Amino acid sequence: MKTSQSVGFISTRFAGTDGVSLETSKWVKVLSSLGYGCFFFTGESEWPEKSTYILPQAHFNHPEIKNLNHDLFDDFQREKRTSAEVYRLKKKIKEHLHKFIEQFSPDLLIAENILSIPMNVPLGLALTEVIAELDIPTIAHHHDFYWERGRYAISGAEDYLRAAFPPTLRQIRHVVINSFAQQQLALRTGLISTLIPNVMDFDDSKPVKDAYSQDMRFDLGIQPDEHLLLQPTRVVPRKRIELSIELARRVDRNCVILISHESGDEGRNYAQYLQEYADMLGVHVIFAADRLNYLRGITPSGEKIYSLEDAYLAADLVTYPSRVEGFGNAFLETVLYRKPIVMSTYEIFKTDIQPKGFKVIGFGDYIDNECVAATQDMLHNPHLAAEMTENNYSIGQRYYSFNTLEYLLISLLHDCLGK
């Protein structure tokens, strides 16, 4: 299936190592291989300038958007001036969305999580109106919904949420990444959706360490005799990183926790708590968001920026104690890079992923003695690690490869575009 059509991706940002940006890049790769031109409307982008339309107010961290959210999601009532500001920003963003569409003429729009989570309410409202006005086919790619986030439980924006998060327009095909989200979307809105799981490029050549990454441990302050436990997540409370710190203390005093991502949109209080907790337990923790990214690079001061791949390849073990995940990109990355994993068996993992045969060191609400003992064995027995990782890789290649994504996208695109 080859085409000369084009797709317009829309989100708050397409940059960094957050799950939405990473998964978007995979869709772009598959769609490009099918002949689609890909263009981007966003508040921040790492895609080529010639194919990108930047609007600062599209970013969830723009001051005007952050000010709105303080009133929209702090109690059950919003001020009159907040409504006026939402309307003003929606109108402004709509104008730019129309310009983006006029400039790049996409045949299809793909909304990446902006019709799912109200991190930027004016953007979601604006896009909903544009879709209705232009009658343009749209895929709403939902990574997680507002009802899955505690911080949206108290809201003075219920009318906005019902209008655009997600909207119920005939032009929109909804895509979710797990079966629970599919069920909840149907129950709450009556909407039918397609389940497309997150994927990894298992067909690419096997990643290996190279000369660039040989300095990583030294540059990040990791001692030669320390076991490197990689925590490949954002620093937010639902990731339960304190359990990784506890595990490091109980398994081996000679461990270091390397945290790859930043706090993102939920503040830095949790990061401060984690540092204080690690200091209390005597665990070496490195917050490395400023030195790790999706791609390699150089900091403004001339230091190396290492890729997420470099971090995985250097790790002895991956820790993934999340309370809840929409799918679990970090799990699939661990499978791809053939690393053993200690993880919480969160609900989606138990229902959608684990039944396929993956092997992990799992735990529930807390780190128990069995988990500690299994982790000790894994760190000191390469044979056990190889057995786990080779089993997981073969299963991941079967169920979560780019071939799977291509097959599902072709069917979805045929439904949207009729060809």
Secondary structure, 3 states (H helix, E strand, C coil): CCCCCEEEEECCCECCCCHHHHHHHHHHHHHHHCCCEEEEEECCECCCHHHEEECHHHCCCCHHHHHHHHHHCCCCCCCHHHHHHHHHHHHHHHHHHHHHHHHHCCCEEEEECCCCCCCCHHHHHHHHHHHHHHCCCEEEEECCCHHHCHHHCCCCCHHHHHHHCCCCCCCEEEEECCHHHHHHHHHHHCCCEEECCCCCCCCCCCCCCCHHHHHHHHHCCCCCCCEEEEECCCCCHHHCHHHHHHHHHHHCCCEEEEECCCCHHHCCHHHHHHHHHHHHHCCEEEECCCCEECCCEECCCCCEEEEHHHHHHHCCEEEECCCCCCCCHHHHHHHHCCCCEEEECCHHHHHHHHHHCCCCEEECCCCCHHHHHHHHHHHHCHHHHHHHHHHHHHHHHHHCCHHHHHHHHHHHHHHHHCC
